[in-house]
Amino acid sequence: MTQNIYTKSKEYDRKEIQRGIVSFMREKGNEVSNEEVSDFIFNKWGIRFGQISHVMNRLREDDARVIRSERLGYSKLIPEAMADN
């Protein structure tokens, strides 16, 4: 994901989008598919990424609470206490 995303003269920072994804994951029960995240980003910001898996990989690199799920194409949000280990 690039540092800044531009749509309709509005600029979005990567961290802003990542915070939104984490909040969305909490709302959906901590486990979401890449397709659900892609639809969420499009509905909220009007952005459609070509490779949502790259967005999720970057989120997992930047936030230790987000991990790859056992299910293919899904990510999971874990409690902060477990992320510190």
N, C-alpha and C positions, 0 to 999 in steps of 0.2 A: 504494500500500500504506500503511495507517495505521501510525503510530509503534509501537503495541503491538497484538498480536493475542491475544485471549482464547479459550481452548478448555478445557473441563473444569477450570476453576479454575487453569489454567496460563497464564502470560503469556509471550509470545515477542516479542522485540525484532526490529525490521526487519533490523538488522545481523546478528543470529543466523541468520535465514532466508536472507539474502543470502550469508553465508559457506557455508551448507549447499548452496545452489544452485551456487556456484563449485566446491566440492569435488565435487559430483555431476557437473558438466561435465567436470572432470578425469578422473574415473572412466570416463565415457562416451566419451572420445576428443576432448574439447574442443568438440564441436558437438552440440547437443541441440535437440529440437523443444519447442515450448510445451507440447504434450500430455505429453511425458516429464517436464518440470519440474512440471507440474500434478500428475501421478501421484506423483512423488517427494515433493512437499510434503504431499500427502494421506497417503501411507504413513508419512512420518516424523513429522508434527505433527498430522495429523487435520484439516487446513485445506483447504478447497476454495474458491479465489477465483473470483468470477464472471467476471472478465476477466484471465486470466493474462498477456495481452499488456501490461496496465498494470503488472503486477509486473515483467516483463522490461524494459519501458521504463525504469522507475525504477532497476532494477539497472544498466542501461547508463549511466544518468546518474550513478550513484554510483560505479561501478567502470569505469575506462577500459580494463581488460583484456577486458571483455565488449562485443562488437560484434554488430551485426545481420549474419546470414549472407547469402550470396547466395541461399540457398533460402528461400522464403516460409515464415514461421512457425518459423524456426530462429534460434538465437543461437550465437555462436562465442566461445570463450575464446582470446585471443591471448597470446603470451609477454609478460612484463612489460617487457622491453627495447623491444618494439615499441609498447607502450602509452604509453611516456614521450614519444614523438615527437609 
